[in-house]
């Protein structure tokens, strides 16, 4: 059974299962979910806990032995299995599938994993875990959903804020959920319960955004100019290498160009996305970008990227970071129907 992160609390109020799997790209959410499950097991009499960490050359027999070794006092046991690489190998896959065939409430297994790609999510061993127990995919909310996430956290400490203030906080903690959590806690310490004013929030919240290549890709595809400017400035001040920025932007432009050409030739969108290896959360922004971009615009953007490549190598005159912004604006110029040269 697959649950969303926000469903865990209600689930634990009703039930406790012998197997839980936590995975995703946000360590804070994985840690909080694991803490909630461990707290519930303590309430339910799981007085013994054994931690196993899967490192290179891990002996999977330890897991099966942990499940077979009964406590001298007959206590129920929580087995905390941590797989930091997400790789289990053939032996691990077989051991996990065997465990799924002999579940017992006397030995509750809690598995924590990092983010998994779509191939790993379809692996036989992972499917066995999901079908036998409860799995939660815990990824950081995208920027558009972050104000709602912040509002939920504020409600837990009897505080609230208007939407504009929440957006203000979201922009300053983008990509850094642990910092977002800490900023919310700070607001709880600084101010009493109730509605927070915009001035209170602006005075308290620091700019702790952590900008990354994924944020840049999302801003480029969604044509979010404010976010594009903010992300490029953040990457520049964090000392990110220009060749990496150029690679990320060029990869998106190349994918858009190939798919746009295919659409112009009458090929189906879904097949083109699959061939370009565009799937998951990236697919919808890519589709929206294709609705506003022509082949000519994309080909001009590729030529622009080529000039930036020379500039990054010291050939030509200009500021490479200004050219990154100009390239991004070129791809957003047609959003309002304008074909103005950038």
N, C-alpha and C positions, 0 to 999 in steps of 0.2 A: 504494500500500500504506500502510495506517495502522498505526502502532506506538504502544505505550504508552511513556512516558518511561523506565520501568525496563527496557525491552527494548532500548534503544539500545546499551548497552555490548556485549551479546552479539551484536547485529547487526553492529557494527563489527569485532568479532573475526573474523567469518565473511566479511564482504562490504563492498564500498563501491560505492554507486550514483552515477550521474551527476547526480542531482537530489534535494535534500532540502528539505523545507518544515517550518519550526518556527513554531508559533503557540500563543497561550494568554494567560491572565491573570496569569501569574507570571513577571516578568522574570528572576528568579534561575534558574529552571529552563530558560528559553529560552537564557539566556547560557551556562549549563553545558553544555547539549546542543550549542550552536554551537561552544563551545571543544573539546568532544570530537571533533566532526566535523573541525574545522580541524586538530587534532593528528593525526588519522588521515590526512588528506590530505598533511600534511608527511611522514609516514612513507612514504607511497606515491609520493613524488616530485613533488608539486604545489608547485614552488618559487616560482611566481608567483601573486600574489593581487591582485585588483582589487575595490575596494569601490564600490558604487553605491547611493546613497540616493535613494529616490523622494520628492521634494518637489514642491510645486505647479509645474506647467509642466515636469515632468521629460520629457526626450526619450527615449522608449523605444527609439529607434534606437541609443542607447548600449549597451543590453543586447545587441542583435543584433550590433552591431559588436564588442563585447567577445568574443563567442563566435566571431566570424569572424577576428579578428586573431591570428594565430599568433605565438608568441614567436620572436625571432630565433634562439634556441638550441634551439627545438623542445621547450621545457619544457611540462609540463602546468600548467594554470591553474585556480585556484579563483576563481570569481566570487561575491562576497559581496553579495547584493542585499537591501537593507533597505527595508521598506515600513512606516514607523511609523504611518501612518493606517489601513492595511489596505485602502485604496481604490486601485484600479488604473485605473478608467475603461475606456472602450471600446477606446482605443488600447493600453493596458496589457494588457487581457484578450487582445486579438488577438496581441500580441507574446509573451505567455507561452504561449499555445496553439501558436504557431509554433515556439517553442523546444522544446516537448514533442515535436514531430514530427521533430526533428533532434538528438536527444541524442547526446552523445559523451563518452567517458571522458577525452578530452583537455581538456574544459572542464566542470568540475564546478560546478553552480549550487547555492548555498546561499541559501535565501530565508527571511527572518525577518519575522514578522507579529505584530500584537497579537492580542488575543482577537477572534474573529469570531462574529457571530450566525448563527443557523441559515440565514438567507437567503444570507449570503455563503458559507457552507460548501456550499450547493447551487448556487452560481454555476458557469457553464460553465467559466470559466477555472480556478477552484479545483479542480473535479472533474478537469480535465485534468491538473493538477499531481499530485494524489493518485494518479491511475491510472498516470501515467508514472513517478513516483518514489516516495520514502518521505516520509510526512508524520507529524509527531508533534504531538499536542495536549497542551500542557503547562500544566495548571491546578494551582493550589495544592490540596493535599489538604484535604478537609473536616475539621472538628475531630475527628470520630470516627476518622479514619484518620491523624491527625497523630502520635499516639504510635508507630505502626508506622513512619512516615517518619523520626521521630527515632531510633528504634532502629536503622534501617538506617544512618543517618549515624554513629551511635556505633560500630557494628561496623567501619566503614571505618577508624576510628582505634583499633581493638582495645579498645573499651570497651563496657560494657553497663549496664543499669539495670532495676529491676523496673517492672512496669506502672504502679503508683501513682506512682512518680517520673516516669515518662514523661508521665502524664496531668497531673501538676503543671507540668511544663515546657510542655506543649501549651496549657494554660489561660493561661499567661503570655506566650506568643508568638503567640496566635491572630490570624490575619489579617496576620501580618508574617513571611513566610517567610525574608526576608533576615536578620531579627533571630534567627530560630530557627537558621539556619545559623551565625551568629556565636556564639550561645550554645553550640552543640555544639563549635565550634572552641575556645572558651574552656575548656570542660571538658577538652578534650584537652591544653591547655597547663597547666592547674592540677593535673591528677591523672594518675597513671601508668595504664598499660593494666590492664584488668580490670574487675571489678564495682564500680560506683559506689554509694555508700550514699545513702540519702534525705537525710541531713544534709549531705553534700557538695554534692548538687545544690541543695538549698534555700539554702545559703550562697552559691552561685555564680551562680544564675540570677536575673536581674532581671525585673521585670514590664515587658515591652516590647510588650504586646498593642496592636494597632491595631484599634480597634472601628469598625465601619461599619454601614450600614443593612442590608446583606445578612446580617450576623451577627444583627442584631435580628430580621429576618424568619425566619431559620432557627430561632432560639430560640423564637419565638412559635409557629411551626407544630409544632415537635417537642415543645412543652410542657416544655422544659428550663428549669426555674425558676432553677437556679443560674446558668446561662449568661445568662438573661434579666436577672437582677439585675446580673451582672457587666458585661454589655454596656450596659445603661442607665447604670450608674455611670460606665463608661468614656466614653460619649458625652457625658454631662453634664460631666465633668472636661475633656474635649477641647473644650468650648465649642460643641458642635453645636446648631444652632437648633431649638427645640422644634417649630415648624411642620413642619420636615422629618421629625422623628420621628413626629409625628401623622399626616402624610401616609402614611408607610410602613406604620404600623400599621393605619390606616383602609383602605388599599388591600387589604391582606390580609383584613381583616374583611369588606369589601364582596364580594371574590371568593368567600370562604367562604359568605357569605349567599346570593349568587346561585346558587351551585352546590348548596348545601343545599336551597334552595327547589325547584330543578329535580329533585333526587333525590326529594324528597317528592312531586313530581308524577309520578314514574315515568319520568323521562327518563334516558337512559344516561349513566354517569359520563364516559366518554371524550369524548363530544360536548360535554358541559357544560364540561369542562376546556379543550377547544379553543376554545369560544366565549369563555371567560374569559381566553384567552391564557395558560394555564398549561401549560407543557411543560418538557421537559428535567429537570434535577435537582430542580426545584421541584415536580414533579407528585406524587412519592411522599409527601413530607411533607404535601402538601395533602390527599391521600387519607386519610392516617392521622388528620389533624386532623378531617376530616369524619366519621370514625367515632365520635368522642367528643362532637361539638358538635351541639346541636339548633338549630332555627330560632329558638326563643325566646331561647336564650343569645346567639346572634349578633345578634339585633335589639337586645337589651339592651346588648350591647357597642357597637353603633353609636350608641345613645343616649348612652352613657358618653363615646364619642369626641366627640360633639357638645358635651357639657359641658366637655371638656378644651379644645376649640376656643375656647370663650368665655373660659375661664381664661387661655389663652395670649394672648388679646387684652386681658387686664386686667379682664375682667368676672367678678365673683364672688371668692370667697376660697378659698385653698388653694395647695398647692405642685404645680406642673404635673408635675414629675418623679415625685413620689409618686403622682400620678394615672396616669401612664404605667405604673408598676409595678402599680397596682391593676387597670388595664385588662388587662394581661398575665395577672395572676393570675386574673382573671375567666374568661379563656379556658382556663385550666388547671384550674379548680376541679372539673370533672367527670371528671378523669382517674382518680381513685380512687373514682368513683361518688358523690362528695359534691356536693350542690347548695347548699352553704353560700353565703350571700350575701356578696359581696366589696365 
